[in-house]
Amino acid sequence: DKKMDELTRVYQLLSTTEGRLNNAEAEATHTNQDLEEANARLKVETTTTQQLRESLTECQQTVDALKGQLKEAQLSHQYVVVQDLKKQLQEQEKQHQSAMQRQNEALQESEAKWRR
């Protein structure tokens, strides 16, 4: 009878231990599934992050190219402005020379009148 009680107690211990092992296995399986899902999300986020980095690099290259084009346009505009100013200056010089020539002619006529 004593052996029977002990066998019953050992069986209950084994049964309890088996239940705990089953619970632990179920938790391990669930944890493993959670880890696999987290790993999948991490892969997606890593891919998204890489795509964003590539997009940022492309945007930065575009910005740099546009800055270069803007500088070229500004220099081109400055060149046009300088050419316009140069043209205006040349025109003013012509007008000044023409005025000086008219004044010289008038002065010569005036001197000629005085000499007569």
MIDRENNU-260295 format. One line per field, with one value per residue: z, y, x of N, C-alpha, C in turn; residue number from 0. Coordinates in nm, 4 decimals. Each point is the difference from the previous one (the first is absolute). Layout:
! residues N
n.zz <- c(Z, ...)
n.yy <- c(Y, ...)
n.xx <- c(X, ...)
ca.zz <- c(Z, ...)
ca.yy <- c(Y, ...)
ca.xx <- c(X, ...)
c.zz <- c(Z, ...)
c.yy <- c(Y, ...)
c.xx <- c(X, ...)
i <- c(NUM, ...)
END
This chain:
! residues 116
n.zz <- c(0.0000, 0.0773, -0.0682, 0.0155, 0.1236, 0.0154, -0.0627, 0.0741, 0.1067, -0.0379, -0.0234, 0.1138, 0.0579, -0.0578, 0.0381, 0.1197, 0.0057, -0.0490, 0.0861, 0.0951, -0.0390, -0.0039, 0.1180, 0.0481, -0.0579, 0.0469, 0.1170, -0.0075, -0.0409, 0.0961, 0.0874, -0.0511, 0.0015, 0.1248, 0.0250, -0.0619, 0.0635, 0.1161, -0.0328, -0.0352, 0.1111, 0.0665, -0.0727, 0.0198, 0.1300, -0.0006, -0.0734, 0.0776, 0.1060, -0.0602, -0.0304, 0.1248, 0.0400, -0.0854, 0.0421, 0.1246, -0.0333, -0.0643, 0.1057, 0.0781, -0.0840, 0.0031, 0.1335, 0.0070, -0.0849, 0.0706, 0.1081, -0.0659, -0.0384, 0.1265, 0.0418, -0.0910, 0.0389, 0.1274, -0.0281, -0.0665, 0.0998, 0.0863, -0.0826, -0.0078, 0.1324, 0.0126, -0.0887, 0.0638, 0.1165, -0.0529, -0.0515, 0.1162, 0.0574, -0.0928, 0.0181, 0.1307, -0.0202, -0.0845, 0.0887, 0.0941, -0.0796, -0.0297, 0.1284, 0.0320, -0.0997, 0.0387, 0.1264, -0.0414, -0.0753, 0.1045, 0.0760, -0.0940, -0.0136, 0.1321, 0.0055, -0.0979, 0.0678, 0.1078, -0.0788, -0.0447)
n.yy <- c(-0.1207, -0.0074, -0.1095, -0.0367, 0.0474, -0.0628, -0.1067, 0.0148, 0.0243, -0.1001, -0.0718, 0.0503, -0.0267, -0.1198, -0.0176, 0.0496, -0.0741, -0.1033, 0.0375, 0.0097, -0.1180, -0.0476, 0.0568, -0.0476, -0.1163, 0.0122, 0.0398, -0.1020, -0.0762, 0.0485, -0.0124, -0.1208, -0.0153, 0.0505, -0.0785, -0.1002, 0.0376, 0.0099, -0.1157, -0.0448, 0.0551, -0.0543, -0.1104, 0.0127, 0.0260, -0.1039, -0.0720, 0.0381, -0.0230, -0.1130, -0.0248, 0.0361, -0.0750, -0.0970, 0.0142, 0.0034, -0.1020, -0.0571, 0.0279, -0.0430, -0.1034, -0.0100, 0.0165, -0.0827, -0.0799, 0.0169, -0.0188, -0.1016, -0.0431, 0.0198, -0.0543, -0.0971, -0.0107, 0.0030, -0.0850, -0.0739, 0.0154, -0.0254, -0.0998, -0.0332, 0.0145, -0.0661, -0.0887, 0.0036, -0.0079, -0.0965, -0.0515, 0.0197, -0.0498, -0.0961, -0.0131, 0.0037, -0.0854, -0.0683, 0.0047, -0.0338, -0.0939, -0.0348, 0.0098, -0.0672, -0.0821, 0.0000, -0.0166, -0.0923, -0.0537, 0.0084, -0.0505, -0.0885, -0.0177, -0.0076, -0.0760, -0.0695, 0.0133, -0.0304, -0.0858, -0.0066)
n.xx <- c(0.0838, 0.1074, 0.0334, -0.1257, 0.0005, 0.1154, -0.0451, -0.1094, 0.0740, 0.0791, -0.1100, -0.0506, 0.1182, 0.0029, -0.1259, 0.0263, 0.1092, -0.0718, -0.0955, 0.0926, 0.0514, -0.1238, -0.0262, 0.1151, -0.0324, -0.1250, 0.0515, 0.0847, -0.1009, -0.0806, 0.0996, 0.0187, -0.1328, -0.0031, 0.1047, -0.0641, -0.1119, 0.0673, 0.0572, -0.1202, -0.0536, 0.1004, -0.0214, -0.1315, 0.0192, 0.0830, -0.0846, -0.1011, 0.0761, 0.0384, -0.1286, -0.0295, 0.1028, -0.0371, -0.1251, 0.0460, 0.0777, -0.1039, -0.0774, 0.0997, 0.0125, -0.1318, -0.0013, 0.1045, -0.0651, -0.1120, 0.0752, 0.0569, -0.1202, -0.0394, 0.1143, -0.0144, -0.1267, 0.0407, 0.0998, -0.0864, -0.0867, 0.0985, 0.0318, -0.1299, -0.0106, 0.1140, -0.0463, -0.1167, 0.0632, 0.0724, -0.1110, -0.0625, 0.1083, 0.0038, -0.1319, 0.0205, 0.1015, -0.0785, -0.1021, 0.0859, 0.0534, -0.1241, -0.0353, 0.1085, -0.0273, -0.1306, 0.0424, 0.0870, -0.0977, -0.0838, 0.0960, 0.0266, -0.1323, -0.0100, 0.1061, -0.0530, -0.1158, 0.0660, 0.0550, -0.1190)
ca.zz <- c(0.0000, 0.0076, -0.1309, -0.0893, 0.0274, -0.0523, -0.1448, -0.0355, 0.0186, -0.1075, -0.1214, 0.0051, -0.0245, -0.1426, -0.0713, 0.0214, -0.0720, -0.1425, -0.0256, 0.0001, -0.1213, -0.1120, 0.0088, -0.0358, -0.1437, -0.0655, 0.0150, -0.0862, -0.1370, -0.0152, 0.0014, -0.1275, -0.1018, 0.0208, -0.0497, -0.1463, -0.0460, 0.0246, -0.0984, -0.1297, 0.0043, -0.0037, -0.1393, -0.0755, 0.0423, -0.0512, -0.1442, -0.0129, 0.0382, -0.1100, -0.1117, 0.0362, -0.0130, -0.1430, -0.0462, 0.0532, -0.0791, -0.1306, 0.0205, 0.0258, -0.1293, -0.0775, 0.0589, -0.0385, -0.1429, -0.0145, 0.0493, -0.1069, -0.1085, 0.0471, -0.0038, -0.1418, -0.0445, 0.0601, -0.0688, -0.1337, 0.0160, 0.0283, -0.1246, -0.0836, 0.0606, -0.0280, -0.1427, -0.0182, 0.0544, -0.0913, -0.1176, 0.0408, 0.0169, -0.1338, -0.0586, 0.0653, -0.0523, -0.1342, 0.0143, 0.0560, -0.1071, -0.0968, 0.0609, 0.0014, -0.1376, -0.0328, 0.0727, -0.0689, -0.1253, 0.0349, 0.0464, -0.1185, -0.0739, 0.0774, -0.0174, -0.1381, -0.0066, 0.0694, -0.0780, -0.1189)
ca.yy <- c(0.1207, 0.1127, 0.0120, 0.0507, 0.1441, 0.0636, -0.0033, 0.0989, 0.1300, 0.0134, 0.0201, 0.1373, 0.0883, -0.0109, 0.0633, 0.1442, 0.0402, -0.0045, 0.1171, 0.1189, -0.0060, 0.0358, 0.1458, 0.0652, -0.0185, 0.0901, 0.1361, 0.0102, 0.0086, 0.1346, 0.0948, -0.0180, 0.0652, 0.1440, 0.0365, -0.0060, 0.1172, 0.1183, -0.0060, 0.0389, 0.1463, 0.0623, -0.0058, 0.1001, 0.1324, 0.0168, 0.0267, 0.1349, 0.0944, 0.0036, 0.0716, 0.1420, 0.0516, 0.0150, 0.1127, 0.1204, 0.0222, 0.0514, 0.1376, 0.0852, 0.0177, 0.0921, 0.1332, 0.0461, 0.0331, 0.1238, 0.1093, 0.0274, 0.0684, 0.1348, 0.0786, 0.0279, 0.0994, 0.1285, 0.0491, 0.0362, 0.1252, 0.1042, 0.0262, 0.0802, 0.1335, 0.0657, 0.0341, 0.1136, 0.1190, 0.0313, 0.0594, 0.1339, 0.0832, 0.0301, 0.0957, 0.1295, 0.0506, 0.0520, 0.1265, 0.0978, 0.0373, 0.0780, 0.1318, 0.0681, 0.0392, 0.1149, 0.1162, 0.0418, 0.0655, 0.1296, 0.0853, 0.0366, 0.0980, 0.1237, 0.0577, 0.0462, 0.1264, 0.1029, 0.0322, 0.0743)
ca.xx <- c(-0.0838, 0.0921, 0.0620, -0.1022, -0.0089, 0.1210, -0.0114, -0.1009, 0.0643, 0.0990, -0.0782, -0.0533, 0.1154, 0.0321, -0.1086, 0.0156, 0.1213, -0.0331, -0.0838, 0.0880, 0.0815, -0.0876, -0.0192, 0.1265, 0.0167, -0.0953, 0.0541, 0.1187, -0.0499, -0.0583, 0.1121, 0.0696, -0.0832, 0.0166, 0.1337, -0.0026, -0.0761, 0.0838, 0.1081, -0.0580, -0.0212, 0.1328, 0.0474, -0.0765, 0.0458, 0.1366, -0.0141, -0.0571, 0.1054, 0.0970, -0.0629, -0.0044, 0.1376, 0.0272, -0.0816, 0.0635, 0.1216, -0.0435, -0.0484, 0.1165, 0.0675, -0.0843, 0.0190, 0.1342, -0.0034, -0.0773, 0.0856, 0.0965, -0.0712, -0.0333, 0.1238, 0.0261, -0.0983, 0.0362, 0.1197, -0.0439, -0.0744, 0.0994, 0.0700, -0.0907, -0.0062, 0.1287, 0.0018, -0.0914, 0.0669, 0.1099, -0.0627, -0.0452, 0.1197, 0.0498, -0.0932, 0.0247, 0.1273, -0.0269, -0.0727, 0.0932, 0.0923, -0.0769, -0.0215, 0.1302, 0.0295, -0.0861, 0.0521, 0.1231, -0.0388, -0.0591, 0.1108, 0.0769, -0.0796, 0.0026, 0.1340, 0.0081, -0.0769, 0.0750, 0.1170, -0.0407)
c.zz <- c(0.0000, -0.1357, -0.0994, 0.0184, -0.0598, -0.1531, -0.0486, 0.0092, -0.1110, -0.1317, -0.0060, -0.0262, -0.1482, -0.0849, 0.0114, -0.0797, -0.1507, -0.0388, -0.0058, -0.1252, -0.1234, -0.0029, -0.0433, -0.1504, -0.0775, 0.0089, -0.0899, -0.1460, -0.0278, -0.0053, -0.1318, -0.1129, 0.0119, -0.0530, -0.1522, -0.0576, 0.0177, -0.1011, -0.1379, -0.0044, -0.0082, -0.1418, -0.0840, 0.0354, -0.0500, -0.1489, -0.0227, 0.0325, -0.1115, -0.1191, 0.0284, -0.0114, -0.1463, -0.0570, 0.0470, -0.0791, -0.1368, 0.0120, 0.0208, -0.1298, -0.0875, 0.0502, -0.0407, -0.1475, -0.0228, 0.0508, -0.1058, -0.1147, 0.0383, -0.0058, -0.1436, -0.0516, 0.0557, -0.0700, -0.1407, 0.0046, 0.0262, -0.1270, -0.0902, 0.0531, -0.0299, -0.1468, -0.0284, 0.0501, -0.0915, -0.1246, 0.0304, 0.0122, -0.1370, -0.0684, 0.0592, -0.0494, -0.1397, 0.0080, 0.0526, -0.1081, -0.1039, 0.0542, 0.0006, -0.1410, -0.0401, 0.0704, -0.0657, -0.1301, 0.0276, 0.0436, -0.1196, -0.0842, 0.0706, -0.0151, -0.1411, -0.0141, 0.0654, -0.0835, -0.1209, 0.0346)
c.yy <- c(0.1249, 0.0241, 0.0592, 0.1499, 0.0724, 0.0027, 0.1030, 0.1406, 0.0254, 0.0253, 0.1417, 0.1006, -0.0011, 0.0711, 0.1519, 0.0522, 0.0012, 0.1190, 0.1270, 0.0033, 0.0388, 0.1507, 0.0741, -0.0111, 0.0920, 0.1445, 0.0200, 0.0130, 0.1395, 0.1065, -0.0068, 0.0668, 0.1521, 0.0481, -0.0006, 0.1199, 0.1272, 0.0060, 0.0419, 0.1511, 0.0743, 0.0007, 0.1059, 0.1399, 0.0280, 0.0326, 0.1409, 0.1053, 0.0126, 0.0767, 0.1495, 0.0627, 0.0239, 0.1187, 0.1317, 0.0334, 0.0581, 0.1445, 0.0953, 0.0258, 0.0973, 0.1421, 0.0560, 0.0411, 0.1310, 0.1201, 0.0384, 0.0749, 0.1431, 0.0884, 0.0376, 0.1083, 0.1377, 0.0595, 0.0463, 0.1337, 0.1154, 0.0361, 0.0894, 0.1432, 0.0766, 0.0410, 0.1197, 0.1287, 0.0442, 0.0697, 0.1429, 0.0946, 0.0392, 0.1039, 0.1396, 0.0610, 0.0590, 0.1349, 0.1094, 0.0484, 0.0865, 0.1416, 0.0793, 0.0490, 0.1207, 0.1260, 0.0511, 0.0724, 0.1381, 0.0964, 0.0458, 0.1028, 0.1349, 0.0691, 0.0571, 0.1332, 0.1120, 0.0460, 0.0852, 0.1387)
c.xx <- c(0.0867, 0.0669, -0.0984, -0.0160, 0.1206, -0.0032, -0.1012, 0.0607, 0.1022, -0.0733, -0.0551, 0.1118, 0.0375, -0.1053, 0.0095, 0.1210, -0.0259, -0.0875, 0.0824, 0.0873, -0.0825, -0.0259, 0.1258, 0.0243, -0.0933, 0.0491, 0.1213, -0.0419, -0.0562, 0.1095, 0.0766, -0.0786, 0.0123, 0.1347, 0.0045, -0.0753, 0.0822, 0.1140, -0.0502, -0.0231, 0.1331, 0.0563, -0.0708, 0.0499, 0.1412, -0.0033, -0.0535, 0.1051, 0.1030, -0.0566, -0.0056, 0.1383, 0.0347, -0.0757, 0.0608, 0.1259, -0.0352, -0.0471, 0.1173, 0.0755, -0.0778, 0.0181, 0.1356, 0.0029, -0.0750, 0.0793, 0.1027, -0.0643, -0.0346, 0.1237, 0.0346, -0.0945, 0.0334, 0.1212, -0.0362, -0.0740, 0.0973, 0.0761, -0.0846, -0.0074, 0.1286, 0.0068, -0.0906, 0.0654, 0.1140, -0.0544, -0.0452, 0.1195, 0.0572, -0.0888, 0.0221, 0.1310, -0.0188, -0.0708, 0.0919, 0.0976, -0.0712, -0.0220, 0.1303, 0.0354, -0.0844, 0.0518, 0.1280, -0.0312, -0.0579, 0.1088, 0.0834, -0.0747, 0.0052, 0.1355, 0.0156, -0.0741, 0.0797, 0.1185, -0.0385, -0.0216)
i <- c(0, 1, 2, 3, 4, 5, 6, 7, 8, 9, 10, 11, 12, 13, 14, 15, 16, 17, 18, 19, 20, 21, 22, 23, 24, 25, 26, 27, 28, 29, 30, 31, 32, 33, 34, 35, 36, 37, 38, 39, 40, 41, 42, 43, 44, 45, 46, 47, 48, 49, 50, 51, 52, 53, 54, 55, 56, 57, 58, 59, 60, 61, 62, 63, 64, 65, 66, 67, 68, 69, 70, 71, 72, 73, 74, 75, 76, 77, 78, 79, 80, 81, 82, 83, 84, 85, 86, 87, 88, 89, 90, 91, 92, 93, 94, 95, 96, 97, 98, 99, 100, 101, 102, 103, 104, 105, 106, 107, 108, 109, 110, 111, 112, 113, 114, 115)
END
